[in-house]
Amino acid sequence: MRPLFFIVFFFLATSVNGQAGPDLVVGVARQLNVKAGGLKKTDPRKSIMFSDSSLKVLPNGEFTNEKMQAYSNKAFGYYYLNKHDSALIAMKQGLRFAKRFENKTSQANMLGQIGVYFLMRGELDSSLVYGKHSIILLKEIHESGADTSQNLMMNISKALSNTAQIFIKKGDYESGFAHYIEALEFRELAKAPLMSIGKLTINIAGLYVYIKDYENAKDYYLRALGVFEPEKDLEMMELIYGNLGVVYKNLGDTTKAIDYYKRSLAINAELDNDKLRAKNLGNLATLYMDENDYEIAEQYFSEALELGKGQNDKYSLAQMYKNLGLIYQKTKRYGKAVSNMEKCLALARPEKMNTLIRDAELSLSEIYGGLGNYKKAYLHHLAFHRAYDTINNLDHKNRIVELQTQFETEKKEKEILALNAHKVENELLLQKQKTAIKLQRFASFAILVFLVVLALFAWLFFNRFKIKQKARQTELEMKNLEVEGRLLRSQMNPHFIFNALNSIQNFILKNENKKAANYLLKFSRLMRNVLNISREPLVLLLDDIQTLDLNLQLEKLRMKGKFDYSIYVNPVIDAGAIYIPPMILQPFVENAIKHGMANKETKGSIRVKIEKGVGHLLCSIEDNGIGREASVGQKGRKPHKSLGTQLISERFDLMNKQGKGHNISQKIVDLKDGNGKGIGTKVELSIPFEG
């Protein structure tokens, strides 16, 4: 069984830095935030109410730490109400507020909070994206010297620790250990309290469990227990007792394993922690299963599964389905065994939980082999080997030991360098003091006056320039918002919605209910995606591509398969880690369908291709339609200019004027055969990206 880890949440600082506005308003907001923070677990509805009140009294035109704290409290309130979508919206509102004022510290903290949110829900890939972004920003602040405080170094340590847990759950133990070691370095630099070091010690012990070095794991857990038992910290004691049960079970000491599990469950009766109770019940069940007492094991696993269904931990739930499947397999109830293993894989595959995938695929291979279904047995055996090869690199354990040794060596070297640096620093300080005395003696009053006057003129000139630049930027942003609003209305225009609903009505009248339901489902997903991404200045390339794909699916269904399409993204592009302006490609694809495909007599084709350039993406939309000249020249057809394309051009102009990154550009090419006849259209775009 896997060990339990201590997860650290990001909390934003609640102190105000003096730029928050009138003292009275800030004081009221601070009091509301204190009330909201105290109620987010016990009465989350009131916590949300106080948070909203704090947001209303604070001004929107300037940055305040109190406003960031209110967004954070509101998100936690929704989380504890199990309204997870609303919690995520509140966190993203806080993130946008921090970005608006370019406050990197608040951006990093909110990114980390969103990363922890996805980690608690078991959505590992999403958690990793936000966690990495948070670490990058926090390190930039630290390395620039803008903030070298202990609080910042502790935040870096927490972010590294959380990211280590994600890597471990994905089966990448080497990356997990490296992040834990770096987290320990920052925690020591921050001179963290012993309790904080103890929590990180628990996580390092957990990693030793993963690599099956149970002796080291036991030593680290007992070391952590020596920190928390004297303090009577029941939550941490419950966690460590459960993990020691795991360790002693793997060391072959069943008696001690059961003793520690029961100690953990006894504390759980006081704390009423369903998540840890489910883990410990599952561990007890594993012990009884190893003793071939399947009846008691099934009872404990079933109870653990029922508790797990009420949590949002996909990993633990998948693990419980796997364990129940093993019980059914051993007692020859193969139908239930297959059902539970498939439920495990349904949760594990999307999040790439490789260890669970490996175990479930092996069991399914054995079950189908025993039933004589050798084809399915072979396919599951291949899947087992793919997962096995991913996580069982023999070099991992040796690499981890090497990293630990390297860490200890570097630590000693840093201590020696620090002492030498301190000595040199004192010598330089003495020299600077002597130089300062000489400068004071020879400094002239006239030079001082000249410098003061020069500084005053420079300040006045810079301040005036800054005001003009800010006014120009505000004007451009307002125009950009107006164009983006018009673009959204043109993209989801009533004509498109009418065609979609008309198609659904035709399916229903023809009694093609499945097609109608499928079309309606895709249409609703498209509407939701467009509304989500259109609110953001930048979105993940992956989200934008998914929205474009849904649009093309609907148009293909509506036009009864009159065209085929493909979307190719070069494998070197990590579509889940880079950001672009939303819905850039959609108007051009819409033109290809409306003007190129609608009047084409034979089956058409649309190809979307995305390559990576230097600081920008190279995108092309190519169709084999009738061409622009033929489209304009059709009988009875009035000249038409796409409103979507026109708005995109305006949007490009505004983005280029703002001077952010590389210029964005477009080029339209008419494709012709050897006789000069139009055989399609190709649009080439150069789009800057971030990430």
VOMARFI-959198 format. One record per residue: x, y, z of N, C-alpha, C in turn; residue in one letter. Coordinates in steps of 0.05 Angstrom, whole numbers, plus 5000, padded with zeros to 4 digits. Each point is the difference from the previous one (the first is absolute). Layout:
# residues N
XYZXYZXYZA...
***
This chain:
# residues 691
501749765000498350245000501750255000M499050214989501650254998499950155026R502150145007500050165025498350254996P499250125023498550254999502050235002L499450214984501850245000498650235014F501750185011499050255011499950204978F497650114994499750204978499950285012I501650184990500150285010498450184981V498050155011498550194984501450275000F499750144978501050284998497950185012F501050185018498250215010501350274994F498550194991501050264993500550165025L502150174999500650175023497750195005A499350055026497850175007500850285008T502650065000500950275007499850184977S499550265006499750204979502550164998V500950074976502750124997499950304999N497750125008499950295001499050134975G499549854978499150124975497049934995Q498649915021497449894996497850215000A500650255005497950195000499550115028G497750135005499550125026500149795022P501050075023500449815022497349895009D497950165000497449905010499049784983L500150034973499049804982501649745003V502650035001501849765003499449865026V499650165021499449885026497449845000G498050114988497449854998500449744984V501450024977500449764983501649795016A502050095015501749815015498349855021R498250155014498349875019498149794987Q498950084976498349814986501549754991L502550044992501749774991500649825024N500550115023500549845024497649825006V497650124999497649855005499649784979K500550074975499749814978501949765004A502550075007502049795003499349815023G498950105021499349845023497649824996G498350074980497549854995500149824976L502249994984500049864975499549705002K500849885023499449725004497449955015K499650165021497649955017497450114989T500150234986497650114988500850144974D500549834979501150124975498250204986P497349975004498250204988500450285011R500450025026500550265012502850104992K501849814997502750084992499950134972S498449884982499750124973498750285002I498050025017498650265003502050225010M501649945020501950195010502250074979F500849804985501950044978498950194979S497549954992498750184980499850295011D499450025026499850275011502750144999S502149855006502750124999500750094972S499349834980500650084972498450254992L497650035010498450244993501150265011K501149995025500950255012502750094989V501649814990502650074990499950114971L501750194993500050114973501149814980P499050024975501049834978502350124985N500550265004502050144984502849985011G500449875022502749975011500449735013E502549915002500549735011500050015031F498749805012500149985029500349705007T501649955021500249735010497449905012N498550185011497449925012498149894979E500150124976498249904978500949714992K502649954999500949734993499249815022M500150085026499249825022497049944998Q498450204991497149954998499449804978A501450014977499649804979500849725010Y502249995015500949745011497949885019S499150175019498049905019497449914986N499250154980497649934985500349734986K502349954988500549754987499949775019A501250035024499949785020497249965010F498450215002497349975009498449824980G500350064974498749844980501049715000Y502749975005501149735000498849835022Y499750125024498949845022497049964998Y498750154982497249954993499749794978L502349904990500149814978499150124974N500150274998499450144975502750064986K501249794988502750034991500450184976H498050014982500250184977500050295010D498350075019500050275011502650075014S501149805014502650045014502250074979A500049864978502050054979499650274987L497550084996499450264989501150235018I499549975026501050205019503050025000A501449774998502950014999501050134975M498749944977500950124975499450305000K497850095013499550295003502350135015Q500949885021502350105015502550014984G500449794983502449994983499950234979L497750044988499750224981500650275013R499050045025500450255014503050055005F501449785008502950035005501550064973A499249874978501350044974499550294991K497750105005499350274991501950215011R500949965025501950195012502849895001F500549784985502749884997501349955027E498449905019501149935027500849714999N502649954995500949724996499649825025K500450125024499749845024497249895003T498050174996497249925002499349804978S501150064975499549814978501049725007Q502449995010501349745007498449865022A499250155021498549875021497349894991N498650154982497449914991500449774980M502150004984500549774982500649755017L501550035022500549785017497549895013G498250195008497449925012498349844981Q500050094974498549854980501349724995I502649995001501449754996499349805022G499950105025499249835023497149904997V498350184990497249934996499849764981Y501450014977500049784981501349755012F502150045017501349775012498049855019L498550155016498049895018497849854985M499550094976497949864983501249774984R502649965001501249784986500550064970G499750254992500550074972502950094997E501749804996502950045003501250184979L499249964974501250164979499450305004D497550065006499350285005501550125024S500249845021501550095024502950054993S501249844983502850034994500550264984L498250074982500350244984500050255018V498050025018499850235018502350005020Y500749765011502249995019502650094989G500749914975502550084988500150314995K497850104991499850294994500550165026H498849915022500350135026502950005008S501449774998502849985008501750194983I499650014974501650184983499750295009I497650095005499650285009501350055027L499649825019501250045027503150014999L501149834983503050004998501050254986K498450104980500850254987500150235021E498050015017499950215021502549975018I500649765008502249955019502750074987H500449904975502650044987500550294992E497850154995500350284993500850175024S499749895024500550165024497750175009G497849994986497750175007498849925027A500249745006499049905026501749765008D501550025021501649785010499149925028T497550055007499049955027499749705005S499949945026499549725008497349904990Q498050185000497349934991500049914971N501550144983500149934972501449734996L502249965015501549744997498249775010M498450055020498149795009497949944979M499150204986498049964979501349844977N502550064993501449844980500249715008I500749965026500349725010497449854999S497850145007497349874999499349934971K500550184982499349954972501649764989A502649995007501749784991499049745012L499250005025499049765014497549904987S498150184994497549924987500549884973N501950124985500649904973501449735002T501649965020501249735004497949795003A497950065015497849805003498749934974Q499750204982498849954974501749804984I502650064999501949824986499949725011F499849975026500049735012497549864992I497750135001497549874993499949924970K501650144984500249944971502249784995K501349915021502149794998502750114993G500550265000502650114994501450065027D501149795012501250025027502550185000Y501649994979502450164999499450295002E498150094984499250295001498850075027S498549815011498850055026502150045021G502049825001502150035020501650264996F500650074975501550254995498550245010A497450004996498450235010499950015030H499849765013500050005029502750105012Y502249924987502650095010500350314997I499150104977500050294997498250145020E497749885005498150115020501450025028A501549785007501350005025502250225002L501450054977502050215000498850275006E497850064987498750275004498850015028F499049785011498950005027502250065021R502449884995502250065018501050284997E500050114976500850284996498150195014L497449925001498050165013500049975030A501849825010500149955029497349935011K498749814986497349925007499849875027A497750015014499749875026500349704997P500649865022500449725000497549854990L497750105006497549874991499849994970M500950224987499950024971502049804988S502449985011501949814990498949725004I498649955022498849745005498149924979G498450194990498049934979501449924974K502150144994501549924976501449745003L500849945025501349745006498049774994T497550055006498049794994499949944970I500150214984499849964971502549854989N502350075011502449864991499949705009I498949955024499649725008498149864981A498050144991498149884982501349924973G501950164991501449934976501649755003L501349965023501449755005498149764999Y497550055008498149784998499549934970V499950214984499549954971502249844987Y502550055009502249854987500649755016I498349935020500149765016502549985017K501050235009502250015019498750045028D498849795011498350035023501650065026Y502549925001501650065024500450305003E500850134977500350295001497350145005N497949894988497350125004499349995029A500549775013499349975029501650215016K502650034995501650205015498950284997D499350084976498950274996497350045013Y498349794999497450035013500350025031Y501849845011500450015029501250265008L501850114982501250275006497850215000R498149984981497850205000498249965024A499549755008498349945023501250135025L502750005002501350135023499550305001G499350124977499350295000497150045009V498249844990497150065003498749875025F501149775010498849885024500350175024E502350135006500250175023498150244999P499350094976498250224996497149925000E499449745002497349895000498550094975K501350014977498850084975498649754989D497449985005498549754994499849964970L499750214984499749964971502649884988E502350105009502549904989500649725012M499349965025500449735012498349794985M497550074993498349814986501349944972E501050204987501349964974502449825002L501850055019502549855003499449715009I498149965018499349735009499149834976Y498350124983499049854976502349934982G501950194996502349944982501949795012N500350015027501749795013498749734997L497349994999498749754995500849894973G500150184980500849924973502949895000V501850145014502849925001500449735013V498849975024500449745014498749774986Y497850064985498849784984502049904979K501350194987502049934979502649885012N500550065025502349885013499449725011L497549924997499249735009499149995029G499850225014499250005028497050075001D498349794996497150044998498950115027T501149915022499050085027500250305003T502450114995500450285003498450164979K499749894976498450144980497250035009A498749785010497250025010499950195023I502050005018500050175024499950304991D501750074980500150284992497550084985Y498949824983497550074987497850055020Y499949845021497950035021500450265016K502650075005500550265013498950234983R500549984974499150214982497050025000S498649774998497149995000498850105027L501549965022499050105026500150305001A502150124989500150294999497950114980I499649854978498050084981497250025012N499449835020497450025013499650275013A502250135009499850275012499950214978E501649964979500250214979497949984979L498849764996497949964980501050074972D502349884992501250054974499449774982N498050034983499249784982502149914981D501650204990502149934980502149815012K501150085024502049835012498849735010L497550015009498749755009499849814976R499350104977499849834976502749884994A502150165002502749904994500849775019K499550055026500849805020498349744998N497550034995498349774996501049844976L500850144978501149864977502549855007G501850135016502549875008499549755017N498150025019499249775016499049774982L498350084981498949804982502249854985A502150154992502249884985501549795017T500350075026501349805018498449745002L497450035003498349765002500049854973Y500150154978500149864974502649844997M502350125011502549854999499949755017D498350005021499749775016497849814989E499050054976498049844987497350015014N499650205017497450035013498350204983D499049904978498750174980497350115009Y498649875017497450105009500350255016E501950015019500450245016501350224982I501849924983501350194982497950144982A498149844989497950124984498350205016E499449935025498450175017501450275004Q502649995006501550255005500350164974Y500549874977500350144975497350134992F497849875004497450114993499450255016S500649985027499650245017501850234991E502549944993501850214991499150124974A498949844982499050104974497650185004L498249945018497750175004500950275011E502050005018501050265010501450154978L501549864983501550134979498350134979G497549894996498250124980499250285008K500150065026499250275009502350204998G502449914992502350184998500450084971Q501950184995500650084973502849914992N500949775012502649904994499849774981D500450064974499749804979502149775003K502350075010502149805002499349795021Y499150095024499349805021497649844991S498050124987497749854991500849794980L501750074981500949804981501549775013A501650065021501549805014498149805014Q497850115012498149835014498549814980M499350104977498849834979501949774993Y502650074997501949794993500249795022K500050085026500349815022497549825001N497650114997497649835000500149814976L501050094978500249834976501949765006G502250055015501849785007498649805018L498350105019498549815018498249824983I498550134982498249844983501549814982Y502450084990501649824984500949765015Q500950045025501049785016497849815009K497550115002497749825008498549914975T501150044976498949894975497350124993K499550245009497650154991500950194978R500449884976501450154979498450234988Y497449975000498450234989500350255017G499949975026500450245018502950094999K501849814997502950084998500550174976A498949924976500450164976498750275003V497650015011498550255003501650205017S501149915022501550185018502750094987N501349824986502550074987499550214978M497849974985499450204979499350275013E498750005023499450265014502750135009K501849835009502750105007501350144977C500149864976501350114977498650254989L497350015003498650244991500950255015A500749975026501050235015503050044996L501549784996502950024999501150104973A498849914978501150064974500150304994R497850155004500150294993502150155015P500649925025501950145016502849875000E500449794982502549864997501149905027K498349875016500949875025501249734993M502650014992501249774987500249755017N500550045026500249775018497449855001T497850145003497349875001499349874973L500750144979499549894973501549744996I502549995009501649764998498749765015R499250055025498849785017497449914988D498250194992497449924990500249854973A501850094983500449864974501049725004E501849965019501149735006497749825009L498350105019497849835010498149934978S499350194983498149944978501249804980L502650024996501349804982499849725012S500449985027499849745013497249895000E498050185005497249925001499149894973I500550164979499149914973501549754991Y502549975008501549764994498749765013G499250035026498749785014497349934988G498750204988497349954988500349894971L502449994989500449904973499750214978G499650255008499850224980502850114996N501549854982502950064998500550264984Y498250094984500450254985500050245020K498050015017499950215020502349985020K500749755007502249965018502650114989A500449964974502450104986500050304999Y497750134994499950294998500650135027L498849895021500550115027502949955009H501249784991502849945007501850214986H499450074975501650214987499750275015L497650075008499650255015501549995027A500149775013501549975025502950064995F501249904979502950044995500550294993H498150144986500550284995500150165026R498249955018500050145026502549935016A500749744999502449905015502550144991Y500350024973502550134990500150295007D497750135003499950295006501150065028T499349835019500650075028502349845013I500749774988502049835013502850034986N501050235000502750054990501949935023N501849804995501849905021501950215010L500450224984501850215008498850195021D497349995004498750205017501149995028H500149765012500849995028502950095003K501849914982502850095002500350304996N498350114982500150294995499150155025R498049905014499050135025502250015021I501449775004502149995020502250194992V500650024974502050194990499250295006E497550064995499050275005500250075030L499449815017500150055029502950065008Q501949834990502850045006500950284990T499250064976500750264988499050235017Q497549975010498850215017501650045025F500849795014501550025024502850134995E501349924978502650124992499750304995T498050074984499650284993499450175025E498649875018499350155025502550085016K501949805002502550065014501650224985K500149974974501550204984498850285003E497350015001498750265003500650135027K500249835021500750105027502850125000E501949874986502850104999500050264984I498650004977500050244984498750245015L497949935016498650215015501950135020A501749835014501950125019502150174986L501049914977501950164985498850264990N497549984991498650244990499650205022A499449905024499650185023502650155006H502349864999502550125005500650224980K499749934974500450204978498250245003V497549945008498050215002500850205022E501149905022500950185021502350184991N501949884985502250164989499150214981E498149934983498950194981498550235014L498649925021498550205016501850215012L502349905011502050185012501150194979L500649894977501150174978498050214991Q497549914998497950194992499750235020K500249945025499750205021502350214997Q502449914995502350184996499650184976K499049884978499550154976497850215004T498049925015497750185004500950255016A501949965019501050235015501550204982I501649894982501550174982498250154981K497949864990498150144982498550225015L499349965025498650205015501750255004Q502649965003501850235004500250174975R500149874977500550154975497450064984F497849915010497550054985499350305002A499150114979499350284999497050045001S499350225014497250075003498750064973F501650134982499050074974499249754984A501749795001499449754986497549875011I499750015026497649895013497550134990L500150285000497750154990499349934971V502249984984499649944972498649734996F500949805016498849734998497150005008L499450165021497250015009498250124979V500950224988498450144979499749814976V502249874992499949824978498049775005L500149895024498249785007497150105000A499550255008497350105001498950034971L501750114982499150024972499549734988F501849815006499749734989497449875009A499550045026497549885011497550124988W500050274996497750134988499649904971L502249984985499849914972499049714999F501249835017499249715000497149975008F499150155020497349985010498050084978N500650224986498350094978499849794978R502449894993500149794979498449765009F500249925025498649775010496950044999K499150245007497150064999499049984971I501550104981499249994972499949714990K502049845008500149724991497749855012Q499350055026497849865013497450074986K499650264993497650084987499749864973A502249994985500049864974499449715003R501249875020499549725004497149955007Q498950175017497249965008498150034976T500650194983498450044976500149754982E502449894996500349764983498649775012L500149975027498749775013496950024997E499050255002497150044997499149924972M501650094980499349934972500249704996K502049875013500349714997497649855012N499150105023497749885013497550024982L499750244987497750044983500149814976E502449984987500249824977499549715008V501149925023499749725009497149945006E498550205011497149965005498549974974G500750174980498749974974500749744986R502549915004501049754989498449775011L499549995027498549795012497249984989L498750244998497350004990499949914971R502050064984500049914972500749714997S501649905019500849714998497749825007Q498450075020497749835007497450154991M499850064975497850164990497449844999N497750144999497449865000499749824976P501350064977499849834976501249725006H502349995013501249745007498349855019F499050145021498349875020497549894987I498750164982497649914986500549754984F502349994985500649774984500449755017N501450045023500549775018497449895011A498250185010497549915011498249884979L500150114975498449894978500949724994N502749955001501049734995499049815021S500050095025499049825022497049944995I498550204992497149964995499649794977Q501750024979499749814978500649715009N502149975017500649735011497649895016F498750185016497749915016497749924983I499450174979497749944983500449744984L502649944994500649744987500349775019K499450055026500249805021502949905003N501950174994502849935004501050125027E498949895021500450125027502949995009N501449794993502849985008501650224987K499550044974501550224986499350275012K497450045006499250255012501450055027A500049785017501350035026502950054997A501449864982502850044996500750294990N498350094981500450274990499650215022Y497849965016499450195021502250015021L501149765007502149985020502550164990L500749964975502450144989499550304998K497550074993499350294998500250135027F499149875022500150125027502950025009S501649804993502950015008501450244986R499350034974501250224985499250275012L497450045007499150255012501550055026M500349795017501350045025503050074996R501349864981502850064995500550294991N498250094981500350274989499650215022V498049955017499550195022502450015020L501249775004502249985019502550144990N500849934975502650104991499950294990I497650094993499850274989500350215022S499849925025500450195022502950055007R501849834990502850025007501650134978E502050175008501750124979501849794987P500849805015501649784990498949735009L500049804983499149745007502049794991V499849765012501749784992499449934971L502149954984499749914972498249754999L500349825019498449765001497050065001L499250195018497250075003498950124974D501650184986499250134976499649794978D501849804998499849794980497549835005I499449945025497749835006497450154992Q499950265004497650164993499750004969T502350044986499949994970499149734990L500949795012499349724992497049965004D498950095022497149975005498450154979L500950254993498650154979500049854973N502349894993500249854975498249755000L499949865023498349775002497150074995Q499150225012497250084997499450084971L501850154988499650094972499949754981E501749815006500149764983497349845003K499049985025497549865004497750164986L500150275003497850164989500049984969R502449984988500149994971500149714990M499349815018499749724992502649894988K502250065013502649884991500950104973G499350254993500750104974503050064998K501450005023502950054999501349845023F502649954997501749885021501950225010D501149965024501950195010502149865016Y502350145004502149905018501350235014S500949955025501550215015502649875009I502250114989502749895006501550205017Y501149905023501750165017502749865002V502150144992502749885001500649895028N501049755002500549885026501950155018P501650184988501950155017498550225016V497550054993498550215013498549875024I500450105024498549915024497550175002D497849904988497550164999498850065027A500849845020498950045027501750195017G502050134988501850175016500550274988A498950064976500450264988497350144996I500150275001497550164999500050174975Y497650034988499650184977497550165004I499650224985497450145000497849814991P497650015013497949804994498750044973P499249784987498249994977501250174976M502549974995501350134977499349854974I500149745001499749834976497149974991L498150025019497249934994498750164977Q500350274998498750144978501049914973P502649934998501049914974499049734992F499749825020498749744995497150034992V498650195013497250054993499850104971E501850174991500050094972500449774981N501949825007500549774983497549824996A498549975022497549844998497950154984I499650255007497750154989500450064970K502550084992500450094973501449784983H501449815013501449804984498549744998G498749915022498849735001497150004992M498550225008497149994997499149964971A501550124981499249994972501749814983N501649845013501749814986498449754993K500249914975498549774991501149735011E502649985002501249765010500750035030T501049795012500650015028502550175005K499850185020502150185005501949915023G502150165004502049945020501150265012S500350005027501150235014502349905017I502450124997502349915015501150235017R500149965026501250205018502749895010V502150164997502749915007501350215018K501349915022501350185019502949915004I501950184993502849945003501250215020E502449955009501350185020502250164987K499950275003502250164990501550125024G501650214996501550135021498250215014V498949935023498350195015497250034989G499349834980497350024990499249734987H497449964996498949764987499450074971L500649814982499450034971497649824994L497750134995497549854997499050044971C498849794989498950024973497349865000S498050124985497449884996499749984969I499949754990500049954971497549844993E498550094979497749854991500249964970D498549804990499949954971497350084989N499050225010497450104991500150134973G497950154994499750114973501850254996I501250105022501750234997498550265004G501450225007498750255006498750134976R501449984977498950134976497449874991E499949735001497649854992497750065020A500750025025498050045020498750274996S501650214995498950274995498450014974V500949854980498750014973497649824997G499149865020497649834997497550174994Q498349884984497650154991498350085024K499350255000498250105021501350055026G502649965002501450035026501150285002R499350145022501050275005502949995011K501650194994502750015012499850005030P501649845013499949975029502750005012H500350145022502550005015499449895028K501449795008499549875026500450205023S497950035016500350185023502049895020L500049735003502049885018502850064992G500649974974502750054990500750305003T498150184995500550285003500750075029Q498549885019500550055028502749895009L500749774989502649895006502250194991I499750124976502050194990500350245019S497650105009500150235019501449915026E499449765008501349905025503049974997R500949914976502949974995501350285001F498750204988501150275000500450105028D498049965017500250105028502249865016L500249744996502049845014502850104991M500450054975502650094990500650285010N498050185002500450275011500949995029K498949805015500749985028502949915004Q501249884979502849945001500849775019G498249815004500549775018501149774983K502649955003501149764986500350054970G500149784985500350014971497450104987H500350124977497650094985498449764991N497450034999498249794990499250084971I499949814982499550074972498449784986S498850074977498449804985500650044970Q499649794985500450004971498049814987K498650084980498049834986501049944972I500249744993501049924974497849854985V499550094975498149864982501449774986D499149765004501349764988498749954972L501749964979499149974973501449764987K498749884980501349794985501650114977D501049834982501750104978498650184980G497349985000498450174981499050255013N500850055025499250255013497349985013G498949755002497449975012500349965030K498250145016500249985029499549725010G501849905017499649735012500150025030I499650235012499950025029501350265010G500150025026501150245013501849915023T502150145005501849945023500550265015K499649995027500550225018502449945017V502050185000502449955016500150225022E500349915025500150185023502649965016L500950225011502350005019499050115026S499949825020498750085026502049985023I500550215015501849985023498849845022P501649885017499049845022501650055025F498949915023501550025025500149725012E502149955016500349745013502449864990G
***
